[in-house]
Amino acid sequence: MAKPPVSEAARVLGERVRTFRDDLGISQEKLAALAGVHWTFVSQVERGLRNLNLHNLLKFAAGLQVDPAELVAGLVPPPEPAEDEAQDEPVVRTPAARRRKPRKTAGRR
């Protein structure tokens, strides 16, 4: 019995990898050589059985001669706005300011 994909995103990403590979007319073995990974890893990715980290995603994109964004576009839906946020005003979130501890000066007042 075949294993199910690890997630819907992994399944869709695998389909995209396979589609781009087929469009290039190359085998899993050839893509593996171009991307610097093992051919069984390519197979597992195409079946949605493996999650790609950023490093491997970039390797696959280079091997497929595509922008990495083409592999992941639309995999994460945009966040829903909160009810209390205005629909027409963008929310800008910035990291909290660093707090500095006062320096201790020896013997000075």
C-alpha positions, 0 to 999 in steps of 0.5 A, a space after each residue: 500500500 502506498 504511503 500518503 503525502 506528508 501534507 497537501 502542500 508537499 503533494 502539490 510541490 511534488 506535482 510541480 517538480 514532476 511537471 517541470 521535470 517532464 517539461 524539460 524531458 529529463 529523468 528523475 536520475 538526471 534531475 538528481 544529478 543536476 540538483 545534487 541529490 539522490 534520485 530516490 529523494 527526487 522520487 519521494 519529493 514528487 510523491 509528496 513523501 518528503 518536505 523540502 528545506 530551503 536549501 534543497 528547494 533551491 537545488 531543485 529549482 536550479 536543476 529545473 531551471 525555474 525560479 524557486 517561487 514558481 515551485 511554492 507559489 500559492 501553497 500557503 493561503 494569505 492570512 485572513 484579516 482580523 475582524 477588528 482590523 480595517 480592511 483598507 489599511 495595511 498593518 505594518 508589524 515591526 520587531 520589538 525595540 531592543 532594550 538596552 541596559 544602562 552601562 555601569 561606570 566604575 567609580 564615576 558619579 
